[in-house]
Amino acid sequence: MAKRDIPEINAGSMADIAFLLLIFFLVTTTMDKDTAYVRQIPKKLDNPPETPPIEDRNICEIRANSQNALLFRNEELEDPNEISEKILEFYRMNEVLTESQTEARIQQSSYEGYNYPFYSFITLKGIEDAIEKEYKLAEEAEAVDNYDIADFHYKSVDDWKKKQKALQTLGINELKEIHPQAHIRVVVQQRTEYKLFAKIQSEIEEAIYELRDDAAKKYFVESYGVMKTRRAMDKADEQGDQPKLDVLKVLYPDRIIEVRPKK
Amino acid sequence: MSKFRKEEKKGAPGVNTSSLPDIVFMLLFFFMVATTTKESDPTVKVERPEGVRATDLTPYKQRSEIDFLYLGKPSNPARVDDFEMGYAMFLDNVAQPQPGDLYTANMISRWKKDKYESKPPRMVEPIENVITCVKADKGAPSILIFDIRDQLQSIDALTVAYAVSDKGAY
């Protein structure tokens, strides 16, 4: 039999098929990324333990009213862009002090950083003692069936363990830690626009980012943003970023309290 | 007899289109890689505020560890008056949607629970780690954000994300 040419397949409609697919993807997908500020909501407790009084110096309060005017630590603020610098000041004012300086200045009301949180110096030994103490308190609370209080103490055990871990990761013996009660408090009113609320969150994030980024570059020679993104992509944490991020979180905690506006 | 042929009437030669599919496929692949799927088309108008240093939620989306909630004025102007302060919520993938898909805050805990329970157990993170992303309009009053937070708190869904459009590093 004579050899026959196999007829070629007509590929003229290939372009049409590809266009169809292209248009389908154009319609069903979006270009813009979803970006957001992730925050933790505190757990609801039935019998919350009494909170010890918090000194004013440890509160970094940002207020916004219904007219969208701002108050930062009881001072009026015209430009919301200044918030991040002020938060940085809140964290860094007393960070440079040594242990003896801290002890001297904490009493001295004429000192310019008197109204800012002080740093404490904790050692591995101190952490071990604290863990033991919290365990004891938790067990005592459990003995009288007060589980909320027990949980509270178990949580502080976890906190101390995080600090212990951080010291171990860094390979040092002493941790300089901002006052454990130091926090940022966002107080808004009912009609404060979300735009301003988001702006405050943005400024807080910017300040925390800068603090942690500096520390990341100092201790791990890497940018905080890079580590954070890599951790989010890598669910199993094969790159070992989580311990490092935990260290940064211990060094510069982002304790943010968002206060519900009154009715 | 002439050496020059008379010019024949000729049409313009056809353009070779055999590489057109290649070009279109290239475009197609570009869009497949560079974009993400829309989760749903909300029936409220949301104009996101701006912010810097926001967390990129794409990895959580790819793992479906996130639920989206939109807060804005209803697109249908006739319904604006039905809601407190004129703002309504749109929830993604509700099991039995209401007309217009508009809700108030008190629906959130049920929606969140339903979604959480419908997931296959092997994928389930503890509920406090499943992110609820609130995409609120610039003008939304803050009290509604706190209503949402209260609802989430009541079912121990303790991670919330406030959506902004990232300006990037200034």
Boltz contact constraints between the chains, C-beta under 6 A:
constraints:
  - contact:
      token1: [A, 14]
      token2: [B, 21]
      max_distance: 6.0
  - contact:
      token1: [A, 15]
      token2: [B, 20]
      max_distance: 6.0
  - contact:
      token1: [A, 15]
      token2: [B, 21]
      max_distance: 6.0
  - contact:
      token1: [A, 15]
      token2: [B, 24]
      max_distance: 6.0
  - contact:
      token1: [A, 18]
      token2: [B, 21]
      max_distance: 6.0
  - contact:
      token1: [A, 18]
      token2: [B, 24]
      max_distance: 6.0
  - contact:
      token1: [A, 18]
      token2: [B, 25]
      max_distance: 6.0
  - contact:
      token1: [A, 18]
      token2: [B, 28]
      max_distance: 6.0
  - contact:
      token1: [A, 19]
      token2: [B, 24]
      max_distance: 6.0
  - contact:
      token1: [A, 21]
      token2: [B, 28]
      max_distance: 6.0
  - contact:
      token1: [A, 22]
      token2: [B, 24]
      max_distance: 6.0
  - contact:
      token1: [A, 22]
      token2: [B, 27]
      max_distance: 6.0
  - contact:
      token1: [A, 22]
      token2: [B, 28]
      max_distance: 6.0
  - contact:
      token1: [A, 25]
      token2: [B, 31]
      max_distance: 6.0
  - contact:
      token1: [A, 25]
      token2: [B, 32]
      max_distance: 6.0
  - contact:
      token1: [A, 28]
      token2: [B, 37]
      max_distance: 6.0
  - contact:
      token1: [A, 29]
      token2: [B, 35]
      max_distance: 6.0
  - contact:
      token1: [A, 29]
      token2: [B, 37]
      max_distance: 6.0
  - contact:
      token1: [A, 30]
      token2: [B, 38]
      max_distance: 6.0
  - contact:
      token1: [A, 31]
      token2: [B, 35]
      max_distance: 6.0
  - contact:
      token1: [A, 33]
      token2: [B, 56]
      max_distance: 6.0
  - contact:
      token1: [A, 34]
      token2: [B, 57]
      max_distance: 6.0
  - contact:
      token1: [A, 35]
      token2: [B, 54]
      max_distance: 6.0
  - contact:
      token1: [A, 35]
      token2: [B, 56]
      max_distance: 6.0
  - contact:
      token1: [A, 35]
      token2: [B, 166]
      max_distance: 6.0
  - contact:
      token1: [A, 36]
      token2: [B, 54]
      max_distance: 6.0
  - contact:
      token1: [A, 36]
      token2: [B, 57]
      max_distance: 6.0
  - contact:
      token1: [A, 36]
      token2: [B, 133]
      max_distance: 6.0
  - contact:
      token1: [A, 36]
      token2: [B, 161]
      max_distance: 6.0
  - contact:
      token1: [A, 36]
      token2: [B, 162]
      max_distance: 6.0
  - contact:
      token1: [A, 36]
      token2: [B, 163]
      max_distance: 6.0
  - contact:
      token1: [A, 37]
      token2: [B, 54]
      max_distance: 6.0
  - contact:
      token1: [A, 37]
      token2: [B, 162]
      max_distance: 6.0
  - contact:
      token1: [A, 38]
      token2: [B, 55]
      max_distance: 6.0
  - contact:
      token1: [A, 38]
      token2: [B, 161]
      max_distance: 6.0
  - contact:
      token1: [A, 39]
      token2: [B, 160]
      max_distance: 6.0
  - contact:
      token1: [A, 40]
      token2: [B, 158]
      max_distance: 6.0
  - contact:
      token1: [A, 41]
      token2: [B, 149]
      max_distance: 6.0
  - contact:
      token1: [A, 41]
      token2: [B, 152]
      max_distance: 6.0
  - contact:
      token1: [A, 41]
      token2: [B, 153]
      max_distance: 6.0
  - contact:
      token1: [A, 41]
      token2: [B, 158]
      max_distance: 6.0
  - contact:
      token1: [A, 41]
      token2: [B, 160]
      max_distance: 6.0
  - contact:
      token1: [A, 44]
      token2: [B, 153]
      max_distance: 6.0
  - contact:
      token1: [A, 188]
      token2: [B, 142]
      max_distance: 6.0
  - contact:
      token1: [A, 190]
      token2: [B, 141]
      max_distance: 6.0
  - contact:
      token1: [A, 190]
      token2: [B, 143]
      max_distance: 6.0
  - contact:
      token1: [A, 191]
      token2: [B, 141]
      max_distance: 6.0
  - contact:
      token1: [A, 192]
      token2: [B, 142]
      max_distance: 6.0
  - contact:
      token1: [A, 193]
      token2: [B, 139]
      max_distance: 6.0
  - contact:
      token1: [A, 194]
      token2: [B, 136]
      max_distance: 6.0
  - contact:
      token1: [A, 194]
      token2: [B, 140]
      max_distance: 6.0
  - contact:
      token1: [A, 195]
      token2: [B, 49]
      max_distance: 6.0
  - contact:
      token1: [A, 195]
      token2: [B, 138]
      max_distance: 6.0
  - contact:
      token1: [A, 197]
      token2: [B, 142]
      max_distance: 6.0
  - contact:
      token1: [A, 198]
      token2: [B, 49]
      max_distance: 6.0
  - contact:
      token1: [A, 198]
      token2: [B, 51]
      max_distance: 6.0
  - contact:
      token1: [A, 198]
      token2: [B, 162]
      max_distance: 6.0
  - contact:
      token1: [A, 198]
      token2: [B, 164]
      max_distance: 6.0
  - contact:
      token1: [A, 201]
      token2: [B, 162]
      max_distance: 6.0
  - contact:
      token1: [A, 202]
      token2: [B, 51]
      max_distance: 6.0
  - contact:
      token1: [A, 202]
      token2: [B, 52]
      max_distance: 6.0
  - contact:
      token1: [A, 205]
      token2: [B, 53]
      max_distance: 6.0
  - contact:
      token1: [A, 206]
      token2: [B, 52]
      max_distance: 6.0
  - contact:
      token1: [A, 206]
      token2: [B, 53]
      max_distance: 6.0
  - contact:
      token1: [A, 209]
      token2: [B, 53]
      max_distance: 6.0
  - contact:
      token1: [A, 232]
      token2: [B, 59]
      max_distance: 6.0
  - contact:
      token1: [A, 233]
      token2: [B, 59]
      max_distance: 6.0
  - contact:
      token1: [A, 260]
      token2: [B, 146]
      max_distance: 6.0
  - contact:
      token1: [A, 261]
      token2: [B, 143]
      max_distance: 6.0
